[in-house]
């Protein structure tokens, strides 16, 4: 079996961390993993971690080290900006820095996979065409995905490697410190509300409570990323990535409350960034009370991300028909996914 070496840029995030763990979980697949992030992530597996600030071209030149054996690049890095324009600039620059420094060091690259998302279609800007398809035009103004894709195509000219991209929605799984993670938000919020003796109020607005939405299991996403990077049928294609179903929070919310053995409350619009600002001591008391793993409330759950997700009053949906037609046919029931992930959190002693 030919050795496969994955270079994961952004290995500290939800998708990158879970991808590294998945690749190394099955020794029969023969993957080796090199991970890039500014600080060493907390992983269940041992990887070749290289601390690099990808915004700094000099660090990219000196910190990437030997990449000659890399066969597959997985780009999962993301930086938040204070404005959409700043976010576009930061992430486009970071990607160029990385590609310019990494590609000349690799001798036998086979594939570059770039993780995108539904901001490609402008879902964060307002109501948009649903279910969106991979050939739909980019939202306006465009997100940095457009620049990253253009630079990927530029780098590919005259090269033998292929590219692919996946576009998930709300990625669901576990990572400590991930900037986009809906499940740790729900788990920590429900745990705190239960400790306070309160119902599980929906913290968004009424319109979002009733709008159609969807989710993407991180394991499904990771498997799709590897499939798109290794199946010749998927080369040089973009694929939407989702569980395959859609739901409304008004229907899912009572089920989530039941998973925590607590009553579901009605909509009570709350800024979670503000509500959670003083709950750190309470979180620590819950950890001590139940003998949980030591975590920080402000690091385990991205409350700012949650505040945006729970205030998008328009329908949110993507078509995954293309991936199915190209050969990736896996689907997951979103209710069952949430139950499984919360059970995993409990088994890991993240929540009681």
C-alpha positions in Angstrom: 0.0 0.0 0.0 1.3 3.4 -1.0 1.9 5.6 2.0 -0.5 8.5 2.3 0.5 11.6 4.1 -2.1 14.3 5.0 -1.1 17.9 5.7 -4.0 19.4 7.6 -3.9 23.2 7.8 -6.0 24.3 10.8 -5.7 21.1 12.7 -6.9 22.9 15.9 -10.4 23.5 14.6 -13.5 21.2 14.8 -13.1 19.8 11.3 -9.3 19.6 11.3 -9.0 18.0 14.7 -11.7 15.4 14.0 -10.2 14.7 10.5 -6.7 14.0 12.1 -8.3 11.6 14.6 -10.3 9.8 11.9 -7.3 9.3 9.6 -5.2 7.8 12.3 -8.0 5.7 13.9 -7.7 3.0 11.3 -4.1 1.9 10.9 -5.1 -0.3 7.9 -5.6 2.9 5.8 -2.0 3.8 6.3 -2.3 7.6 6.8 0.3 9.7 8.4 -0.7 13.2 9.6 1.1 16.5 9.7 -0.9 19.2 11.4 -0.5 23.0 11.3 -1.9 25.4 13.9 -0.6 28.2 16.0 -0.9 26.2 19.2 -0.9 22.4 19.8 -4.5 21.1 19.8 -5.8 18.7 22.3 -6.2 15.5 20.3 -6.8 11.8 21.1 -4.0 10.9 18.7 -0.4 11.8 18.3 0.4 13.8 15.2 3.4 15.6 13.7 2.3 19.0 14.9 4.1 22.1 13.6 3.2 25.5 15.2 2.9 28.0 12.5 1.0 31.3 12.2 -0.1 31.1 8.6 -0.7 34.9 8.5 3.0 35.4 8.8 4.9 34.5 5.5 8.2 34.3 7.3 6.8 31.7 9.7 5.4 29.7 6.7 8.9 29.7 5.2 10.7 28.6 8.4 8.0 26.6 10.3 6.5 24.2 7.8 9.6 22.0 7.7 10.0 19.0 5.5 6.8 18.3 3.5 8.4 16.2 0.8 6.3 13.1 1.6 2.9 14.9 1.6 0.3 13.4 -0.8 -2.9 15.2 0.3 -3.5 18.7 1.6 -6.6 19.4 3.6 -7.2 23.1 4.1 -9.6 23.7 7.1 -8.1 26.9 8.6 -10.3 29.8 9.4 -9.8 33.2 10.9 -12.6 35.4 12.2 -12.5 39.1 11.3 -14.2 42.1 12.9 -16.0 42.8 9.6 -16.8 40.6 6.6 -14.2 42.6 4.5 -11.5 42.0 7.1 -12.4 38.3 7.3 -12.1 38.0 3.5 -8.7 39.7 3.5 -7.3 37.7 6.4 -8.3 34.3 5.1 -7.3 35.0 1.5 -3.9 36.2 2.6 -3.4 33.2 4.9 -4.3 30.8 2.1 -1.8 32.4 -0.3 0.9 32.3 2.3 0.4 28.7 2.9 0.2 27.6 -0.7 3.2 29.6 -1.7 5.3 28.1 1.0 3.9 24.5 1.0 3.6 23.5 -2.7 7.4 23.9 -3.6 8.3 21.6 -0.7 6.0 18.7 -1.8 7.4 16.1 -4.2 4.4 13.9 -5.1 1.2 15.9 -4.3 -1.9 14.1 -5.4 -4.8 16.3 -4.1 -5.7 19.6 -2.5 -9.0 19.7 -0.6 -10.3 23.1 0.5 -13.1 23.3 3.1 -15.6 26.0 2.3 -19.2 26.4 3.5 -22.6 27.7 2.7 -21.4 31.3 2.9 -20.4 30.5 -0.6 -24.1 31.1 -1.5 -24.5 34.1 0.8 -26.6 32.3 3.4 -25.3 34.7 6.0 -26.4 37.8 4.1 -30.1 37.3 4.0 -32.7 35.0 2.3 -31.2 33.1 -0.6 -32.2 30.4 -3.1 -32.8 27.1 -1.4 -31.9 24.3 -1.7 -28.7 25.8 -3.2 -26.7 23.8 -5.7 -23.0 23.7 -6.3 -23.4 25.5 -9.7 -25.4 28.4 -8.1 -23.6 31.8 -8.3 -21.6 33.0 -5.3 -23.4 35.3 -2.9 -22.8 39.0 -3.2 -20.6 40.4 -2.0 -18.6 37.2 -2.3 -16.9 35.4 0.6 -13.2 34.6 0.6 -13.9 31.1 -0.7 -14.0 32.6 -4.2 -10.5 34.0 -3.9 -9.2 30.8 -2.4 -10.7 28.7 -5.2 -9.3 31.1 -7.8 -5.8 30.8 -6.3 -6.1 27.0 -6.1 -6.8 26.9 -9.9 -3.9 29.2 -10.5 -1.6 26.9 -8.5 -2.9 23.9 -10.3 -1.9 25.1 -13.8 0.7 22.7 -15.2 0.6 20.5 -12.1 -0.5 16.9 -11.8 -2.6 17.1 -8.6 -6.4 17.5 -8.4 -8.6 19.7 -6.2 -11.9 19.3 -4.5 -14.0 21.3 -2.0 -16.8 20.6 0.4 -19.5 23.1 1.6 -21.0 22.1 4.9 -23.5 23.9 7.0 -23.5 24.0 10.8 -20.7 21.5 11.6 -21.6 19.3 14.6 -19.0 17.4 16.6 -16.5 18.2 19.4 -13.4 20.3 19.6 -12.1 22.4 22.4 -11.7 26.0 21.3 -13.3 25.6 17.8 -14.7 28.8 16.4 -17.6 27.1 14.8 -19.3 24.3 16.8 -23.0 24.2 17.4 -23.1 21.1 19.5 -20.8 22.3 22.3 -23.0 25.5 22.4 -26.2 23.4 22.8 -24.5 21.1 25.4 -23.1 23.8 27.5 -26.2 26.0 27.3 -28.5 23.1 28.3 -26.2 22.1 31.1 -26.2 25.6 32.6 -29.9 26.1 32.2 -30.6 22.8 33.9 -28.3 23.7 36.7 -30.1 27.0 37.1 -33.4 25.1 37.3 -34.7 26.8 34.1 -36.4 25.4 31.0 -34.4 25.1 27.8 -35.5 28.4 26.3 -34.7 28.9 22.6 -32.3 31.9 22.7 -32.9 33.1 19.1 -35.9 34.8 17.6 -39.3 33.5 16.6 -38.7 33.6 12.9 -35.5 31.5 13.2 -37.3 29.1 15.5 -39.7 28.3 12.7 -37.4 28.5 9.7 -36.1 25.4 7.9 -32.4 24.6 8.5 -30.0 21.7 8.4 -26.7 20.4 10.0 -23.6 18.6 9.0 -22.1 15.8 11.2 -18.3 16.3 11.4 -17.7 12.6 10.9 -19.8 12.5 7.7 -18.0 15.7 6.6 -14.6 14.2 7.2 -15.4 11.0 5.4 -16.7 13.1 2.4 -13.5 15.1 2.4 -11.4 12.0 2.2 -13.6 10.5 -0.4 -13.5 13.7 -2.5 -9.7 13.6 -2.2 -9.1 10.0 -3.1 -11.9 9.0 -5.5 -11.0 9.8 -9.1 -14.7 10.5 -9.9 -14.6 13.5 -7.4 -11.5 15.2 -8.7 -11.8 18.9 -9.5 -15.4 19.2 -8.2 -17.2 21.0 -5.4 -19.7 19.2 -3.2 -22.4 20.4 -0.7 -22.0 18.4 2.5 -25.0 17.8 4.8 -26.7 15.1 6.8 -29.3 14.7 4.1 -32.4 15.9 6.0 -33.7 19.3 7.1 -35.5 20.4 10.3 -37.1 23.3 12.1 -35.9 24.3 15.6 -39.5 24.5 16.8 -39.7 20.7 16.2 -36.1 19.8 17.2 -36.0 21.9 20.4 -38.3 19.7 22.5 -36.2 16.7 21.5 -33.0 18.4 22.5 -34.5 19.3 25.9 -35.6 15.7 26.4 -32.0 14.6 25.7 -31.1 16.6 28.8 -34.1 15.4 30.8 -35.5 19.0 31.1 -38.5 20.9 29.9 -38.4 22.8 26.7 -39.1 26.5 27.1 -40.5 28.9 24.5 -38.5 31.5 22.6 -36.7 33.9 24.9 -34.4 36.0 22.7 -31.1 36.3 24.5 -27.6 37.2 23.4 -25.6 34.2 24.6 -22.4 36.2 24.5 -23.9 38.5 27.2 -25.8 35.7 29.1 -22.7 33.6 29.4 -20.3 36.4 30.3 -20.6 35.8 34.1 -21.3 32.0 34.0 -17.7 30.9 34.2 -17.8 30.3 38.0 -21.0 28.3 37.6 -19.5 26.2 34.9 -16.5 25.4 37.1 -18.8 24.4 40.0 -20.6 22.0 37.6 -17.3 20.5 36.6 -16.3 20.0 40.3 -19.8 18.7 41.2 -19.8 16.0 38.5 -16.1 15.3 38.2 -15.9 16.5 34.6 -12.9 17.3 32.4 -11.6 20.7 33.1 -12.7 23.2 30.4 -13.3 26.9 30.2 -16.8 28.0 29.4 -15.7 30.7 27.0 -13.4 28.3 25.2 -15.6 25.2 24.9 -18.5 27.0 23.1 -18.3 29.8 20.5 -21.2 32.0 21.9 -20.8 34.7 19.2 -21.2 32.1 16.5 -24.4 30.8 18.2 -25.8 34.3 18.4 -25.6 34.6 14.6 -27.0 31.0 13.9 -30.0 31.6 16.1 -30.8 34.9 14.4 -31.1 33.9 10.7 -34.8 34.1 10.1 -34.7 32.7 6.6 -34.8 29.2 5.4 -31.4 27.4 5.1 -30.9 24.4 2.9 -28.6 22.8 0.4 -28.9 20.0 -2.2 -26.6 17.0 -1.7 -27.7 15.3 -4.9 -24.4 15.9 -6.7 -22.3 14.1 -4.1 -24.8 11.2 -4.2 -24.5 11.0 -8.0 -20.7 11.1 -7.9 -20.6 8.2 -5.4 -20.9 9.5 -1.8 -24.2 8.2 -0.6 -23.9 8.4 3.2 -26.7 10.1 5.1 -27.4 10.7 8.8 -30.6 11.5 10.7 -30.0 14.8 12.5 -32.0 13.9 15.5 -30.0 10.7 16.0 -26.8 12.6 15.3 -27.5 15.0 18.2 -28.3 12.2 20.6 -25.1 10.4 19.7 -22.9 13.4 20.0 -24.4 14.4 23.4 -23.8 10.8 24.5 -20.2 11.1 23.3 -19.8 14.3 25.3 -21.0 12.5 28.4 -18.7 9.6 27.8 -15.8 12.0 27.5 -16.9 13.7 30.7 -17.4 17.0 29.0 -20.9 17.4 30.3 -22.8 15.5 33.2 
